[in-house]
Amino acid sequence: MSIERQIQESSLPRHLSWRPALLVLSLLALGACSVGPDFQRPQATQVQAWSAPAQAAASQAVDSAMQEHWWEVFNDPQLSALSRRALSDNLDLQLASSRLQQSRAARQVITAERYPSTAANGGYGRKRNSGEGLSDPSGNNGKSAFNLWEAGFSAAWELDLWGRVRRETEAADATLEVAENDRRGVLLSVLAEVAQDYIQLRGVQSTRAVTEQNLEVARHSLKLSQLRLADGVATDLDVAEAAAQVATIEARLPELQQRQAQLINALSLLLGEPPQALHQALASDAPVPQPPSQVAIGLPSQLAERRPDIRQAEARLHAATASIGVAKGDFYPRITLSGNFGSQALQLADFGSWSSRQFGIGPQFSLPLFDGGRLRGMLQLREAQQQEAALAYQQTVLRAWHEIDDQLTRYNASQLRRDSLAEAVRQNQIALRTAQQQYVEGVVDFVNVLTVQGALLATQEQLVESSAGVSLSMVGLYKALGGGWESVYPLHAASQGH
């Protein structure tokens, strides 16, 4: 409904137009609608079903209801405990909560314009006026000073006839929603980072265990070559090659220990703890957490409701749309109802008497006439910002679909790679036992043993890395889906503090 049409429909008959009460009612009816466009939820790219791999692995994503505490699907008590501690102790989350409190306070400042403002004032002063200037209330032409006692009450209220203040409130609500989803996004990132660092830590520990096992095998080969040298069967070359193999494997351990310390520090930082605070709890070896046989990821239609960045982009678009109404409202007159009532007297004995009363009441208005194009430029700026926000929303949704599709592909491919490497490790173990036996029997040279042992170590390390990669890809999938914040910061929390 246009403003002009509302004016026509709310105009009063000529013989009633003089009545102030009806005039005020008509103005209030005029303000029932707000200038500027009303926000409508944008339509974004929608995927009807999750993509299916050409060669399915053992664990597959299914479109059943996603578990909110997704990190618990690993069935790792220590990971669950770290995640719970991160929810309460992580400093990034506390910073995001502080920013949310600031946004709520800023909203309260903006929305206060919807209500009348009242104030009480008073004072006492010992004054003396100029005999040549303004009149002297004491009547002695500025020859003596006088007392002035004042007290009163004032009130003012802007009639939001065009909805400018309502649009400001609408924009403030949307800005607050941006901050709420920013906190949810931080929570999602923190939970994913805790899981990723923990899985990598267990992967490093598993790699170190594999390296130590291979080191024992290499030391055994070194002793065997030394015994064969003493028996005159082997050569110094065999012993030197075996010793080099031992030293090469030993050289891997310090780097793995350093990586373990770094990951424990990373987890300590995520929990707001000093360096190595979690060393005692996490230094002991534990297996890499493995995903379940089925991963529930929800329905594609739930994505926009769940991912904080999509919700945040929508809220930014909402705020930009409401800001257009604010800019348009600045073109219209501002009408303010104001009044004051009080007492003023020269003598304290007269203060508060009926004759000392003073009051004033009436409307005030201001209408922009010439501003050099500032208002029009501001309106064009707000419209351009809305267009940018709409494009950013479309881009955010499209990027989300791409991230999910990439993570689904990665999750399936990492499982296939892990299964192939597991078979490679099994075959290399058979080859190493065979080579060692043939070396003892003198059928093959020692270099064959070293070659097979190196291949076994490489495939074992790759298997551990791939096994951790499967779990990491599942964490990345849940992060791309935007799950995990609902039970901690539910949707109804948006109304808190309003």
N, C-alpha and C positions, 0 to 999 in steps of 0.2 A: 504494500500500500504506500503510495507516494505521499510526501509531505503536503504537496499542494492539494491533493484530493482530500486528505484528512482535514485540511483547513476549510475546504468547501463543505464537507459533510458535517463538520463540527461548528460551522458558523451559526450564530443565533439570529432569530428574527429581529427586525430593526427596533421594534418597540420594547425588546427585552435586553438589548445589547448594553444598556447602561448599568445593568445590575452587576456589581462586582463579584458576587458569589457565583453566578452563572458563568461569568467570564473566567474565573479561576478554574471552574470545573471543565470548561472547554479546553483550557490550556493543558490541564492534566490529562485529558483524553487525548490531546494531540501528542503528548509524550509517551503514549502507549507503545509506539514503535520507535525503533532506533534507526538513525541514518547509517548508511554503509551496508555492505553485503552481509547476509547471515551465513555463518559457517556451515558447510555441508561436508560430511566425511568424504574424502577423496576416494575414487575408485582406482585401485592399483592393479598391476599385473598379478594374476592369480593362477596357480598351478593346481590342477585337479587331483593329481596323484603323485606320490614320490617316484622317482626314477628307479627302475629295476636293473640290476647288473646282468650282463650277458652270461657270465659264469658266476653263480652264487656261491659264496663261502659258507662256512658252518654257522656263523652268527649273522642274522639278518635283522634289518630294521622293520618293524611292524607299526601300523598306524593305530595302535591301541593307546589308551590314555597314558601320557608320560608321567613317570614318577617325579614329584617335585624335588625330593631329595635324591637326585640322580646319582650322586657320588656313593650312595649306599648300595647300588647294584653291584659294586665290586666286592661286597662282603668282606671289606678290610676294616676291622675296628679302629686301627690306628689312623687310617685316612679319614674315617668318619669323625674321629675325635679332633683331628687337626682342622677339619672343615668347621666343626662347631666352634672351636676356639677362634678361628678367623672371623666368624660372624660377629663376635663380641669384641675382639681385640685389634682387628686390623685398622691401621691408622688412615688408610685411604677411605675406608667406609666411614670412619668418624669425620673426616674432612667433608665427605659428600653429605653427611647428615647435618653438619654445620652450615653448608651452603643451602641446604633445604630450609633450615631455620631462618636464614637470612631472606630467602625468597618468601617465606610466610610472613615475615615482618614487613617486607616491602609491599606485599599484597595488602596487608592491613593498613598501611599508610595510604595506598591508592584508594582503597574502597571506603575510607573514612569520608570521602567527598560526597557519598550518597546521603549522609545524615547531616542534620543541622549541627552547627557548631555554637556552643554557648560559652560564656566567660563571665566571671565576676571580677570587678575591679574596684579599687578604692585607693585613697591616698590623702596625705596631708602635706601642705606646703606653706612656708613662710615666704611671702612674695612682696615685691614692690614694683609698681609699674612706672613708666616714664610719664612725666607731666606733660610732655610734648608729643607723646605718641598715642597709644590706645587709651581708651577711657579707664580711669582708675576706679575700681568698684568701692574703694574706701571714701571717695568723694573729696579727697584733699589734694588733688592734682599732683599725685606722686610724691608728696612731702613726707609720707610715712608708709611703713610696711603694713601688711595685713595677713591674716590667716585665711586659708582656703581648705575646707573639708569636702571631700568627694567620695562617693561610693555608688556603685551601680551594677547593673546586669545587662548583658548584651547577647544577642543571638543573630545568626545569619544562616540562610539556607539557599543554595542555588537550585532553582527549578530546572530539573533535567528534562527540558521540553523536547530536545532533539535526540536524547539518548546518548550524548557524548560521555557522560559519567558511567552509564551502563556499559558502554563499549570499553571504557578504561578498565572497569571491573572484570569484564569478560577477558580482556587481554591479560590482566593480572592473574586470573585463574588459570589461563593456559600457560603462562610463564611459570607458575607454581608447578603445574603438571610436568613441564620440562625438567625442573629440578628434581621432582620425585622420580622420574624415569632415569635421570642421570645417576641417582643413587642406586636404583635397581641395576643399571648397567655396570656400575662399579662393583656391586655385589656379585653379579654374574662373572665378571672378569676375575675377581679375587678367588671365587670358588674354583673356577677353571684353572687358575694359576697354581693354587694349592695342589689340586689333583695332578696337574702336569709335572710340577716339581717333585712331588712324591713318587710318581711313576718313574720318572727319570732317575731318581735316587735309587729306587729298587733295581732299575735296569743296570745302573753303574755297579751296584753291589753284586748283582748276578754276573756281570762281565768280569768283575774282579775274582769271583769264585771260580769261574771257568778258567781264567788266566792262571790262578794258583794251581788248579788241577793239572793244567798243561805244563806248568812249571815243574811239578812233581814228576810228570812223565818225562820231561826233558832231562831232569837230573838223573832219573833212572837210566835213560839212554846214555848219559855221560858216564855213569858208573859202569854200564855194560861195555862201552867202548874202551874204557880204561882197563877193565879186566881182560878184554880181548887183546888189547895192546900188550899187556903183561904176558899173555899166553902166546904172543907172536902171531896172532891171527889178524889183528887190526893194525892200522898205521897211525902215525902222529896226525895225519890229516883228518882221520875219523874223530880223534879226540878233540882236535881244534874246532872242527865243525860242530860237535856236540856242545862244547863249552860256549861257542858263539851263540848257539840256539838258546842255551840257558840264560845268557846275559841279555839277549834280545827280548825274551819273555819277561825277565825281571824288570827291564826298562819300562814296561807297560804299567807296572804297579804304581809308581809315584804319581803318574798323571791321573790314574783312576782314583787314588786317594785324594788328590787335589780336587777333582771333580765332585767327589762325595762331600767334601768339606764345603764347597761352594753351594751345593744344593741344600745342605742342611742350613747354611746361612740364609739362603733365599727363603726357605720355609720359616726360619726364625724371624726374618724381616716381615713376612706376611702376617705373622702372629704378634707383631709389635715387641719382639724379644731382642736382646742383644746378641752379638755373634756367638755361635756355638752353644747357645742356650739349650738347643734340642739335641746336642751331640749324644748325650747319654741315652736318650730315648730312641734315637734313630740310627745310631752307629751299628747296631746289630743287624746282621743280614736278614732279609725277608724276601719272599718271592714277589715277582711283579704281579700286581692285581690284574685279573683277567675279567673281561666282560662276560655277561650271561649269553646263553644260546640265542636269545631274542632280545632285541633292544626296542623298547616302546618309545616312539617319537611323536605320537599324537597325529592329528589330522592337519593337512596343509591349510585348511581354512582357519586354523587357530593361530597361525604364525603371527598375523598382525596384532592379535591380542596379547601375544606373549613376548615378542622381542622388544626390549626396552628402547632400542634405537628407532624402531618403526613408530612406537608410541610417542617417542620424543619428537620425531620429525612431524608427526601429525599435530602434536601440541604446538610446535613452532608455527606451523601453517595456520592453526586456529588463532594464535596470538597475532600473527601478521594480518589476518583477515579482520580481526576486531580493531586493529590499529588504523585501518582504513576508515572505519566509522568514527574513530576519534578525530582523525584529520578532517573529515567532512563536517563533523560537529563544530569545529573551530570557525567555519564560515558563517554560522548562525549566531544570533544574539545570545548573550548570557544574561539571564534575569535572576537577580538575587533578592530575596526577601530578607530585610534586616530590621532590627529594632533594638532599642535600649531604654532602660528605665533606671533612674537613680536619684540621688539627693546631692545637693551642693549648697554649702552655707559658709558664711564668713565667721560665724560664731558657733562653737561646739554646742551651745545650748539650743541653737536653732536647727542643728543638723538632725535630719530625720523628720522634721515637722512637715505638715502637708504643703505649706507654702514653699519649702525648699526642694520640692520634687521637680524633676525634669525628665523628659522622655522624647523619643523620636522613633517613628516607624514608617516604613514605606519601601516600595520596590526600587531596585537600581538595575540598570541594564547597560551593557556595552556591546557595540557592534563594530567589527572591523570595517574600515572604509578603504584605506590604502596601506599596503604593507610591502610594496615593491615586489610582489609575487611570492612572498615567503610561504603563505598558506597553500597556494597552488603547487609550489615546489615540494612542500611537505607531503601533500596528497599524492603527487606523482612518485615520490620516494617510497611511500607506504605501499602503493600499488605494485611498484617494481619489486619490493621486498616480498610481497605476497607471491608474485610469480616465481621468484627464486625459491621460496619455501615450498611451493607446489612441485617444482622440478626436483628439489632435494628430497622430497618425500618419495616421488617416483623412483629416484635413483637408489634411495635407501632400501625400498622394497625389492627392487630388481637385484641389488647386490646381495640381499639376504637369500634370495632363491639360488643365486649362483653359489654362495658359500655353502648352503646346505647340500646342493647337488655335488659340489666338489668333495665335501666331507663324506657323503654317502659312498662316492666312488673310492675315496681314499680308504675308508673303513673296510670295504670289500677287498680291495687290492692288497692291503696290508695283511689280511688274513691269508690270502692265496700265497703271498710271498713267504709268510711264516711257515705254512705247511710245506712248501717246496724246500725251504732251508732245513726244516726238521728232517726231511728225507735225506738231504745232502749230508747232514751231520751223522745220521745213522750209517750211511755208506762210507763216510770218511773214517768212522770208528772201526768199521770192519777192515778197511784198507790199512789202517795203522797197525792193527793187531797182526794182520797178514804180513805186512812189511817187517815188523819186528821179528816175527817168527822166521821169516826167510833170511833176515840178516843174521840171526843166531845160527841158522843152518848154513850160512855162507852162500846163499843163492843170489842175493842182491847186495849192492853196495850200501854203505850207511847213508849216502846222499838220498837214496830212495826213502829211507825212514824219515829224514829231516823234511823232505818235500811233502810227504803225506801228513806229518805232524803239523807243519805250517798250514796246510790246507784245512786240517781239522780245526785248528785254533781260529782261523779266519771265519769258517762257516759257523762255528759255535758263537763267536762274537756277533756275527750277523743275525743269528737266530735270536739271541738275547735282545739285540737292538730291534729286530722285527717284532718280537713278542711285546716289547714295550711300546712299539709303534702302533700296534693294534689298539692297545688301551688308550694311547694318546689320541688316536684318531676318533675313538668313541667320545672322549672328553671334548674334542673339537666339534664333534657333531652336536653334542648337547649344548655347547656354547653357541653354535650357529643357530640352533633351534630357540635359544633365548630362555631356557628353562632354569628353574632353581630358585627364583626370587619370590615366587608367589606366597609361600608359606611364611616367609620372613617379612616381606613388605607387601601385604595383600592390597588388592585394589581399593578396598574401603579405607585404607590409610590415607588416600588422597583427600578425604574430607576432614582429617584431623588437623586442627589448627586453623581452619577456615573461619 
